[in-house]
Amino acid sequence: MSLAEQFEWFADWCVGTSPLYEEISREIADDPDLLAIAEEIPPKRGTPNILFAAIHWHLLGGANHELAEYYPTLTDDPKSDNPFPAFREFCLVFETELLPLLRNRRTQTNAVRRCTALFPAFSHVSKEVGGDPLALVELGPSGGLNLCWHQYAYDYGDAGQFGTSDFVLDSEIRSEKTPPISDDFPAVASRIGIDLNPLSIQDEKDVRWLRALIWPEHGDRHRLLQRAADVAQQHPPELRQGDAIEELPDVLAEIPDDVPVCVFDTQMRYQLPDSAQDRLRAHIESAAQERTIHWLSGHESTDEWDNAFTLDWFDGEEYEPLVAYEQHGKWIRWLL
Ligand SMILES: C[S@@+](CC[C@H](N)C(=O)[O-])C[C@H]1O[C@@H](n2cnc3c(N)ncnc32)[C@H](O)[C@@H]1O
């Protein structure tokens, strides 16, 4: 896809969920000066997302420009006229400040409501291992907010509310089958994440990058991110820098042999090349010959559901679809 086509594609993706980005993205596709700036972003990082996030990051940091008047994250009464002239001017005036972000940052959106799919998935694995505490290993955790899932509470509407935290993640259950959820949270022995670029929830610039990645109209997601970061700051998980495929064997070797392992990934594998996908599968399948490993393996759903992802459950022998969820966790379907 050419750069211009990527911005057209992104504009289509924003329809109905970010009118601001939709309108701007269509205009960028026809603007050689802005496409030249976007060309600074290394390929395969989600160019439109990075460009928008870099600008949002500077605005959230207080960059003084009228573009801020169009962002619901920056004003209670955003302007509704064409935002593109202000956006274009911002890019040209702040080009030097934007370049380090464009060249170095990645799409690392940490969507904490995905924990509403992970909670029943961990509960399922926990039952499978007889309730023994799990060693959790997340591949591609970004800021690690989903490794803090047991510090949050869950509200599934009619299906009930679980947990004692005053930070509650809500989701709708859209399946006949009932997920295995209760107040009896699975026990956790340890938790570690491996990311090419772990983000620190103790670092203002990293947290601002996580905020900047969330589209400006998604006020609810901004609120959840801030609350989750506050909770996670109390007990941040260990995050290791590196390629998850290369680091996984060492991380597994550090976990005592008698502790059951649950590896999981959400919205990470789409960023891997095919060869890395094969190597990851081979690593986990071979490790499962030696010890108890369950893998909640995330991928885009191929069925009729819009914007859905699925966690497949690998129990050491077979793969089965376990839970599907809307990309940001607004609903889940239990599949087993
Ligand atoms: C879109 S974010 C998803 C974050 C989190 N899993 C979630 O669902 O909220 C994808 C993450 O995967 C990481 N990632 C991509 N390729 C990786 C690799 N080969 N090894 C480790 N992390 C990787 C990125 O750095 C990024 O933080």
The ligand as a MOL file (V3000), in Angstrom:
LIG
                    3D

  0  0  0     0  0            999 V3000
M  V30 BEGIN CTAB
M  V30 COUNTS 27 29 0 0 0
M  V30 BEGIN ATOM
M  V30 1 C -0.6200 -2.9330 20.1550 0
M  V30 2 S 0.4550 -3.2210 21.5270 0 CHG=1
M  V30 3 C -0.5560 -4.2890 22.5210 0
M  V30 4 C -0.2580 -4.1110 23.9850 0
M  V30 5 C -1.0310 -5.0360 24.9200 0
M  V30 6 N -0.7620 -6.4170 24.6180 0
M  V30 7 C -2.5200 -4.7650 24.8740 0
M  V30 8 O -3.2570 -5.5790 24.2880 0
M  V30 9 O -2.9860 -3.7760 25.4220 0 CHG=-1
M  V30 10 C 1.6480 -4.3640 20.8170 0
M  V30 11 C 2.9140 -4.4950 21.6600 0
M  V30 12 O 3.6840 -5.5820 21.1480 0
M  V30 13 C 5.0470 -5.2180 21.1990 0
M  V30 14 N 5.7980 -6.0740 20.2700 0
M  V30 15 C 5.7020 -6.1510 18.9180 0
M  V30 16 N 6.5600 -7.0550 18.4330 0
M  V30 17 C 7.2230 -7.5860 19.4960 0
M  V30 18 C 8.2360 -8.5680 19.6510 0
M  V30 19 N 8.7540 -9.2060 18.6090 0
M  V30 20 N 8.6600 -8.8530 20.8900 0
M  V30 21 C 8.1500 -8.2040 21.9690 0
M  V30 22 N 7.2000 -7.2680 21.8890 0
M  V30 23 C 6.7280 -6.9600 20.6720 0
M  V30 24 C 5.0360 -3.7360 20.8380 0
M  V30 25 O 6.2250 -3.0930 21.2430 0
M  V30 26 C 3.8060 -3.2600 21.5900 0
M  V30 27 O 4.1180 -2.8090 22.8880 0
M  V30 END ATOM
M  V30 BEGIN BOND
M  V30 1 1 1 2
M  V30 2 1 2 3
M  V30 3 1 2 10
M  V30 4 1 3 4
M  V30 5 1 4 5
M  V30 6 1 5 6
M  V30 7 1 5 7
M  V30 8 2 7 8
M  V30 9 1 7 9
M  V30 10 1 10 11
M  V30 11 1 11 12
M  V30 12 1 11 26
M  V30 13 1 12 13
M  V30 14 1 13 14
M  V30 15 1 13 24
M  V30 16 1 14 15
M  V30 17 1 14 23
M  V30 18 2 15 16
M  V30 19 1 16 17
M  V30 20 1 17 18
M  V30 21 2 17 23
M  V30 22 1 18 19
M  V30 23 2 18 20
M  V30 24 1 20 21
M  V30 25 2 21 22
M  V30 26 1 22 23
M  V30 27 1 24 25
M  V30 28 1 24 26
M  V30 29 1 26 27
M  V30 END BOND
M  V30 END CTAB
M  END
